C-alpha cells in the first residue's frame, strides 16, 4: 500500500493540473454525435501520466487502465481502447504545444519556475525506423536496373509461355505486379533524394558565392593574389551516398553516443537551471547543434511575458559560433558557450588560476572568452552539466523514452513536447512536495 502512495499523489496532481488547463481547442472539435466519446481531459491525463511514468505504447496504456490503480483513477474507471488513445495522440499534437506553455505559466504561479539561467542542449532520439531501411541513391539505381531486367525477362517468358518452362508456383502477372510496384517506390524515393539534393545545392551555392566574394574582396584590398585553394563548388546532382529511409523518410542517419550510426532525430531542449523544467523544446533533422541556437532563442522570445526572460544561456562548444554569440547579446542574454572541448581533469594550477586581465573594448566573443576564464564564469558554466544533461538522462534512462513512436518530423516534434510536458509535470510535483 505504501508503494502506491506516491503514484496516487502524482496521478491526483496530473488530474488537478489538467483540470486547470484551457482545453477548448480540443473540446471544440467534438461534435457530440455518433458513439459516446471520452473527454479530452481523460485521454490527455492517461497520456501525460503514461509518459511521466514510462508507459508510452497505446496498447500498454489501455492495459494499464485495467491493471494500475493510478491509471484507473485518472481514467475514472473507464477503459479507452488503444485505437482511441493513439488517434487522440495523433490528432491533437498541435494543441499540445499551447498546453506546454500553459503548464509553464502554472509552474511560474506555483513559484517553482524562474527564467534566469537556462541550459541548452540536444540529444539524439531514435526514429521509429531502422537504419537498415535506408536506401542510398546509388543502391536505388542498381536495384532499379535489376528490377527492369527482371521485368524484361518476365515479359519474354509471358510471350513464349508455350515454348518456355515456367517454374512451379510462379505467377507471371503477380511477379510483374510486384516488381512494377517496387519500381514505382524506387522512382519515388530517387525523386525525393533528387529534390533534397537540389535544395542542398541552392543552399550551398549561396554560401559558395559568399566565400568567392569575400576572397575577391580580400584580394582587391591587399592587391595580392589569393593564397590557398579556391573554394570547391557544390555538386548539383545527388551524391551516391545520399539516403532516404523507406519507413520514416524525414528521419536522418546520425552518429550516436557510444559509436555507430542510427536513424534518429535531434531533440533540443532549453532547461531552466535550478528547477530543471524544460522551457522550450524542438526536434530537428540536422545532426549538428550549431544551427539550432538562434531558432531556440526565437522560441524563447515567444514565451508569455509573465514567464520573464532568461539573462544567461549555457551551451557546450557544439553551439559555438561568432554569429550565435552575437545573437545572444542582441537578445539581451549573456552567453556562456564553450569555445572548444574542455579537459576532463584540470591540473591544480589550472583550476585555481587567477583571472587574466580583462580585454579592452572586447568583441562579444572576446568578452565571453574572458568570462569563461574567470572563477565566477567557470562556476556558472559548470551548471550546464547539471541542467539539461540530467533531464535527458532521466527521460531516456529512467522513463525509458529512447525512441519516438510517431513517424515524421512534425509528429516527432509533437511527441517530444508531450514527453517534456510530462517531465515538467512530474518535476513540478516533486518541487511542490519539497516546498
N, C-alpha and C positions, 0 to 999 in steps of 0.2 A: 504494500500500500504506500510506503514511504517513497518508493521509486516513481510512483505515479504523480506525486505532488508537484514537482517542477514542471512536468508535462501539462498538468491540469492548469497551472498558473499561466504558462506560456500560451496555451490554447485559449484561455479566457482573455488574455491580453490581446491576442490576434483578433478575436471576435470584437472586443471593445474598440480597437483601433479602426477596424473596417467599418464598424457602425458609425464612426465619426467622419468617414470619407465621403466625398461627393461622387456618388455612383450614377448620377443622372445620365451621363453619356452611355452607360451600359443599359440601365433600365429603360431608357427612352427607345431602344431598338426592339424591345419585347412587345409584340402585338397583342398578346393575350388570347390568341386563337390557337386552335389545334390542341395537341396534347398539353397537359399541365407541365409548365417548365419550372426549373429551380431558380430561385432568386440569385442574381449575380453575387450578392454578398456571401451566400453559402458556398458557391463554387470557387469564388476568389479566396475565401478562407481556407478551403481544402488545399488549393494550390499553394498559397503562401506558407501555410503550416507544413505542407509537404516539403517544399523547397528548404524551409528553415530546419527541417529535421532529417534531410537526406532521402526523401521519398519523391522521386521525380516522374516515374512512369505512370501513365494514366491507369493502367491495369492494377499496379500496386496501390495507387491512391484509392481506387474503387474497393479493393480488398481490405484496405485499412479502415474504411468506414464500417466494416463488419468486425474487424479484429482488434482495433485500437480504441480505447475509451476516449482518448483525446480527439481523434477524428470523428467518433460518434457524437461527441459533444458539439464540435464545430458544425457537423452536418445535421444537427438536430434530429439525430436518429434516422435520417434519410440515407439512401444509398444510390447516388447518381452513378450511372454506368460509365465505363471508361470512354465510350464514344462521346458522351455528353461532356465529360471533363476535357477530353482532347479537343473537341470542337470549340469549347469555350476559350481554351487557352489560345488556339489559333486565331479565333475571331476577334478577341479583344486585346491583342498585343499592342496596338497603337494607343489604347486608352491607359495601359499600364504606365506609360511614361508620365502622364499627368498625375496619376496616383503616386508615383515615385516622389514627385515634388511635394505633394500633399503630406506624405509621410515625413519628409524633411521639415516642413513647416511645423508639424506636430512635435517633432523632436526638439525644435527650437523653443516651442511653447513649454515643453517639459523641462527645459533648461539643461539638456544633455548634448546640445549641438552648438558649437561655436566655430565660425569660419574665420580662424586666424591663420594658422599654418596648415597647408594641405600638401599631401604627398601624391605624386603622380607616377603611375607605373602601368605596365602591361603584362599580360600573361597569355601564353598560347593555350587555347582550349580546343580539343579535338572536335572536328566537324562530324556530323552523322554520315560519314563516308570514309571508305578505306582508301589509302594511297594506292592500293592495287587496282582501284577502279579508275585511276588516272590514265589518260591516253595522250601520248605525245603526238605532235603534228607529223613527225617523220614516221612513227609507227602506224598512225592512221592511214598515211599514204600507202604503206606496204600492205596493210590489211585490205584497203580498197582495191589495190591491184590483184591481190589474191582472190578476193570475192568475185571480181569481174571475170577472172579466168575461170572460176568455178561455175559462174552463171553461163559463160560461153560453152563450157563442157556439158552442162546440163541441157542447154538448148540443142546441142548437137545430138545428145542421147535421145532427146524427145523427137527430133526429126527422123532419127534412124531407129525408132523403137523396135521395129520388126527385125532388124539385122543385128542389133547390139543387145547383149545380155544385160539385163538390169538386175542389180543385187536385190536379194530377197528383203522385203520390208522397206525398200526405197520408194518414196512417192515423189516423182519429179516435180509436180506442181507445188507440193509442200516445201521441198528443198529450195525451189526457186523463190517462193514467197518469203521464206526465212532469210535468204541472202539479200533479197531486194529490200527487206526491212532493215537489215544491218547496214546495207549500203546507204540507205536514207539517213540512218542515225549517224553514220560516219561523215556523210556530207554535211549534215547539220553541225556536228562537232567541229569539223575543219573550218566551216564558215564562221563559227564563233571565235575560234582561235585567230582567224584572219582579221576579224573585226577588232579583237583585243590588240593585235599587232599594229593595226592602223592607228588606234588610239595612242598606243605607246609611242609610235613613230612621231605623231603630231606633237606629243608632249616633249619627247627627247629632241626633236628638231628645233623647237623653240629654245631649249637650253643650249643646243649646239650653236645656233646663230648668236646667242648672247655671248658665248665663250669666244667665238670668232671676232665679234665686235670689240670685246674687251682686249683681245690680243692685238687687233689693228690699232686700237686707241693707244695702247702702251707703246707700240712701235712708232706711232706718229709723235708721241710725247718725248720719247727718248732719241728718236732719229736713228735707231738701231734695228737691225733685222731681228724678228722674234727668235728666241732660242727655244730649244726643245721641239718635240714633235707637235705637229698641228693636230688639234682635237679630231678624233675619229668620228666621222658622221654616223648617225644612227642607221639601222637597217630597216627598210620599209616593209620587207616581207617577213612572215613568221619564221622564227628560228626552229631548227629541227627539234630542239628540246622543249619548246613551248607546249604546255599541257592544259588539259581540261579534264575535270572529274565527271564521269558519267552519272554519278549518284547525286552529288551536290556540286554543280558547276561553278557556284560562286565562292566555294571554299578554295584554299590555296595550299600548296605544299610548303611547309615551314620547318625550320630547324627547331627541335625541341630540347628541353633540358635533359642532360644525360647523354646526348648524342643522337644522331639519326634524324630522319625527316618524316613528318606525318601530315595528313590532311587536316588543316586547322583553320581557325580564325584567331585574330589578335584582339583579345578582350582588354579594354582600357578602363581604368578607374582612378578617380581623384578622391582621396580619402582624407577626412579631417583628422589632424593629429589630436591625440587625447581621447576623443570619443570613438575613433576608428569607424565612423559612419561614412559610407560612400555617398558623396555629394553629386558626382557626375559619373555616368557610365556610358560606354560606347563599345562597338565592335567594328573592326576594320579588316580589310583583306591584306593590307600591306604588312609584311613581317617586321619591317623596320619601324621603330618608335619615333624617329626624328621628325617625321611629318605630322605627328599626332598632337603635338603640344598646342599649336595655335587653334585647331578645332576644339580641343578640350577647354582652352581659355574662353573661346566663344560660347561654349555651353555653360561655363561657369557664369559668364556675363548675363545669360538669360534667366538665371535663378531669381526668384522674387526678392525685392529689396528687403523684406522682413528678415531674410536669412543673413543679411550683411554681405560683405565681400572679404575674401582672403587677402592678407597682406604679405604672405610669403608662400613660395612654391618650392618644394623639394623634388628633385628628379635625378636619376642616375645619368651617366655620360651618354647613354643611348639617345637622350633628348637634346644633347648639346649641339648648338649651332649659334652663330652670332645673331642670325635673324630671330631665333627663339628667345634669346636673352633680351633682345630689343623689344620683342612682342610683350614679354612680361613687364618690362619697365614702362612701356607705353600704356599698359593696362593698370598701372599703379600697383603692381605686385613685384616684390623683391624676389628675384630668382636665386636659388642655390642649386645649381646644376653642375655636377662633376665634369671637369674638363677632360678627364681621362680615367682609366681604370685605377682604382685605389688598391694599394698594397694591403694584404690582409694582416700582416704583422709588422707594424711600425716599430722602429727602434725607440729606446727610451728618450734619446735626444730629439728624435722627430716628434714624438708625442707631446713633449713639453717644451718645444722650441718657442722662443718668443716670436711675436708677430712681426713681420717685416715692415719697413717704413711704408706708409700709405702713399700711393702714387699721386702725383699732381695732375689735376684735370683729367681723370681717367675716363676711358670709354666705358660703356656698360659692362663689357666683358672683363676689362681690367679691374673695375670696381668689384665685380663678383669674384674674380680670381683672388683678389686681396682678402675679401671677406672669408672665403673658404680656407685661407691660411691662418686666420686668427683663431684663438682658442674658442671664442664665442661662436664663430662660424662653423668650426668643426663640430662643436656640441650640437648646434642646430641641425647641421646636415646629418648627424648620426640618427636623428629622429626618423629619417627616411626608412631605415631598415626596420623600424618598429611601427611603421604606419601602414603603407599599402601591402608590404610583404606578408605580415601575419594574416591580413584579411584574405589574400589569395590562398595562403596555406590552409586556413580553416575551411574555406569554401571548397577547395579541391581535395584535401586530405581528410578532414573531419566530416564534412557534409557529403563528400564523395562526388561533387559535381565536376567531372573531368571531361565530359562530352556533351555537346548540345544534342537535344532530342530533335529539334526542329531544323529544317533544311532551308538554305537561302540566307542571304546577308540580312535582310530586314527581319526575318523570323529569328535569326540568331541574336540580333540587337534587342528585340523584344524579350527574348528568353533571358538574356544577360541582365536586363533591367529587372525582370522578375526575380532572378537569383539574388541580385544585390538589394532589392527591396525587402526580400525575405530576410537577408542577413541584417539589414538595418533594423527591422522589427525585432529580431532576436537580440540584437545588441542593445536596442533601446530598453527591452525588457530587463536585460541584465543590469544596465546602468540605473534603471528606475529602482531596482531592488537593492542596489548598493548605496543609494542616497540615504 
